[in-house]
Amino acid sequence: MKKGKVLKSTGKWYLIELENGETLQAGIRGKIRLKGIKSTNPVAAGDEVMISENEDGTGVITEILPRHNYIVRKSINLSKQSHILAANVDRAYLLVTLVAPETHLAFIDRFLVAAEAYRIPVTLLFNKMDLYMEEHLPLVDDIMEIYEEIGYPCEKISALNKTNVEFLRDDIKDKQVMIAGHSGTGKSTLINALDSTLDIKTAEISIHHMQGQHTTTFAEMHKLKTGGYIIDTPGVKAFGVVDLDKKVMSHYFPEMRALLNECKFHNCQHLNEPDCAIKEAVEYGEIHPSRYNTYLDLITEDQTQNYR
């Protein structure tokens, strides 16, 4: 039996890096697949697993080792509940673009809620700064201010021009991190900029829809020459939050979490209750309205709704 890391999951086969640095293709033992796991992918990029090797050089995953954490979104598969994007993540980097394509605040908020639920720290990377005209820059600053004020680091970068990406090499060194965002926000371009030995396929933006073309079908973890691993995740149009208790949804909003003890009722849902500290904070500008609106959407939406 050997221990390894899952570099790539394609549904049926998994690319595994063994502790000695060698890689092999491995399948999964049936009883693991049928262990009552509600996700579409019982094994995800970043997982640590035990492998039994076959004579033909392939392997079989016999055990998934306990995860430190993982990040999950609602699956596009109606027969399942969730899809694990990555496992054992030290930090997530969410790429945000205001043009080609546009990243909406609700998408950012939903991603942050999912990360908070599993205690994954997040940095927001505002990419494609080279494309913005002078009049766009104040909007970038305004959005960054919303998230910096509640504790999320924000950075302006241009992955294509390799501008202000050097700090990421130090951040990632000896860590296992993930890159997320809409298709076309520049995830693969950023990884290529961080390691010149990688040549991850990128695609042009659709002029008609101003959206990216999907180039990463499955999450894939790349080992960087400067140290550490970076997980490139498939681009998603929307982020469906799943398996979170609506009664404690406010706990996943740091600015709300800090005020929960000030509400009159300990089980306040911050909707129509009197003496609600959260609603007062929104009214006085201490909580941004867009954040509160995302909270309202999350606790009132139909959990069976499908997201793509």
Secondary structure, DSSP 8 states (H G I E B T S, - for coil): -EEEEEEEE-SS-EEEEETTS-EEEEEE-HHHHTSS--BS-SS-TT-EEEEEE-TTS-EEEEEE---S-EEEEE-S-TTSSEEEEEES-SEEEEEE-SSSS---HHHHHHHHHHHHHTT--EEEEE--GGG--GGGHHHHHHHHHHHHTTT--EEE-BTTTTBT-HHHHHHHTT-EEEEE-STTSSHHHHHHHH-TT-------EETTTTEE----SS-EEEE-TTSSEEEE----S-----S--GGGGGGGSHHHHTTGGGSSSTT--SSS-SS-HHHHHHHTTSS-HHHHHHHHHHHHS-TT----
